[in-house]
Amino acid sequence: MKGSKDPLKRRTLHVGGVAKLDLEREFATGIPEVILAKGKSPEDVELLARRLLEKKGRVIVTKAGEGHFERLEGIEAHKNLNRKAGTAILKKEPGRTAVIGRVGLLAAGTSDIPVAEEARLVLEELGCAVITGYDVGVAGLHRVFPCLERMAEEDADVAIVVAGMEGALPSVVKGLVDIPVIGVPTSVGYGYGGGGESALMAMLQSCSPGVTVVNIDNGFGAAAAAYLICRRISMKKRKNHGSL
């Protein structure tokens, strides 16, 4: 195949010497190309965001710092810039994505909220309704039960549980619910096993079957996994409804 007839070439957008953006990633994998700002200069993030916005009409940026946000503010678009979550969403046109599923999102402590918010913003942009419950960790376990009741009432398809320190909450939650639980360890913690290592190891060693674990502080990864679960359930429901 030659030139523009090559589908792989059409799929790739070369942005100077900075990156090769995948324009058809959402079609191929269900998850759009997302810009990870960490490790990139503010100028490069702005350049990538402008090009992706021009081609796809929407940009999601994660792990952004203040310098990145300052550059993104100069882009003409409908913007949702959440500095606490380090996440930015820019669109050519306003509007919300149609809801395809529901996700329960719990954060053990207030220090875990930024990672949880990263997940929430991505989930809502992709088309998931999010049922949140923050500061419901095991130090005061009674706080989590109203959240679990609300998740059951609203028929959540999957839960994301974010926790640092000892990382116990995902295992506890999975022992109380009949839906998949995605554990997100955070880098909250200090001393021996600090920086999220204890939380990660605890979640990986969970004796509650049905707990899946992503890497430390990976709110985006958890959101992507939860969204794909919701998407598959939604597709099956539509298919079954159509066959009636």
N, C-alpha and C positions, 0 to 999 in steps of 0.2 A: 504494500500500500504506500501511496505517496501523498505528501503535502496534507491538505485539509481533509482528504479522504481517510486519513488515518485516525480512527476514533480515539486512540491514546493521545495523539497530539491535540485533538480538539478538547480533550478532557483536561489538559494541563495548561495553566496560565503562568507563563514565565514573568516574574516581576523583577526586572533588573538582574542583579546578581544575588538577590536576597532570598528568593523562594520560588518554588514551583507549586502553585496552588492547584488543588484538585477540585475542579468545578463540578464534577459529577459524583462526588463522594456520597452525598445524601441518597442519590439514586442507587448507588452500588451497595451501600452499607446501612442505610436508614438514618445515618447521623451526618449532618453537614460538616464541611471543613470548618474548623474552629481555630482561631489564632491564639496560641499560647504566648502571652506577652513576656513571661519570665525568661530572661536571657536574651531578649531582643531590645534594641534601642527604641526609645520613644518614636524616633523618626521612621524606623523600619516598620513599627506597628502601625503608625498612621498610614504609611504607603500601602501596606498590605490591606488594611481596612478599606481604604479608598477604592482599591482595585476590586476587592471582593464585593463591596457594596455596589459598585458599578455593574459588575457581571451578574450577581445573584440577587441583589436587592435587600440583602440582610447579612449582618456580620455579628458573630459572637466572639468576644474576646475574654479570655480568662487569665487569672494570676497577674493582673495589671497593677502597676504602682502609680504613684501620683504623677510622675513624669509622663506615663502613658496616657492617663486621663486628661492631662492638660492638652496633649496633642489631639486626642479623640474629640475633645470639646469643639475644636475648630472645624470639624467635618459637618457639612450641611446634611442633616438627617434627623429622623425621629429617634431620640436617644434615651436609653435607660442606663445611666452610669451609676453603679453601686460600688462606691469606694470600699465600704466595709467588706463586701464580698470579693473585691478585686475583679469584678465582672462588668462588662459593658455589652449592651445590645444596641445595634444601630440598624435602622430600616429606612428604606426609601418611602414606604407608605405606612401609615399607622394601622393599628388593628391587632386583634388577638387571634392566635391560631385556634382552630376548632378543637374542642376537648375530645380526646380519644380514650382517656383512662384516668385513674385516680391513684395517687401515690401518697402514702403516709410518710412524713418526714419528721424525725425526732432528733433533738440535740441534747446530749447529756447535761452540759453546762453552758453558761453564757459565753465562755471562751471558745466553745465549739461552733457558735452561731455563724461566724464568717464562712466556714466551710459548708455548713448547711444552707446558707443563703446562696452560695455559688450553685449548689444543686437545685435549689428552688427556682432560681432565675432561668437556668437552662431548661428545666422540666416544663415550666410554664410557657417558655418560648416554643418548645417543640410540640406542645399540645396536651400537657397533663395538668389536671387539677391537683393541687397540692394541699394536703391536710397537715398543718404544722403543729408541733408541740415542742417548745424549747424550755431548757432548764428543768429537765425531768429525769435527772440521773439517779443512780442507785443510792446516793447518800440520803435521798428522801423519796423512796420508791413509790410512795402513795401518789406522787404527782403524775406518774405515767398512766395510771388507770383511766382517768377521764379521756386522755388522748387516744388510748386504745379503743375505748367505747365509741368515740367519734369516728375513728377509722373504720370500725365495723359497721356503724350506722350508714356511713357514706360509701361503703363497699369498696374499700381500697384494694387494688390489684396486687400491690407490692409495697414494702416499707423500706425506707432508708433510715438507718440509725447511726448517728454521728457521735463519736465519743473519744475523748483523750484519756489521760491519766491511766487507770487500770483497764479501761476499755470493756467493762462488763455489760453495758446496757444492751448491745445487740443480742447476746446470748439469752439474757433475761426476757427480752421482748419476744424472741423466737419461741421461747417456752410457753408463751401466752397467746400466740396468734397462729392462724393456719395459712398464712400467705408467705411468699419468699421474703427474706430479710437480707438487705445488703448492708454490711457493716463498713463504716468509714472511720478508720483510726485517724486522730488528729495529732499534730505535733505538740499539743498541750501536755505539759508534764515536765519534770525536771529530775536531776539526780540519776540514780541507777535506772536504766531502761527508759530514760526520758526522751524527749523529742519524738514521741509517737511509737517507739519500738515496743514498749510494754503493751500498749493498746493493740498494735498490730499482731503481736504474738498471741495475746489473749483471744483475739477474734479468730485467728487461724486455728487455735486449739479448742474452739467452742465444741461443747458436747451437745448443743442443741442442733439437731439436723435441719438443714434448710438455710443456714447462714452462709452467705457468700461474702467475700471480703475484697475490697479494692485497696490500693496503696495509700500511704499516709497523706492526708489532706486532699485526696482526689475526689472532691465533690462532683466535678464534671464527669469523671468516669462512672461514679455511682448513678448519676442522673441519666447518662447514656444507657446504661444497663437496664435501669428501671423503665425508661421510655420504650426500649425495644420489647420488654415484656408486655407493657401496656399495648403497644402497637400490634403485636402478634395476637393478643387476646381480642382486640378490636377487629382485626381482619377476620379471625375465625367466627366471631359473632355475626359480622356482616355476611360472611359466606353462608353460615347456617341459616340466617334469616332469609337470605335469597333463595335457599333451596326448599323452604317450606311451601 
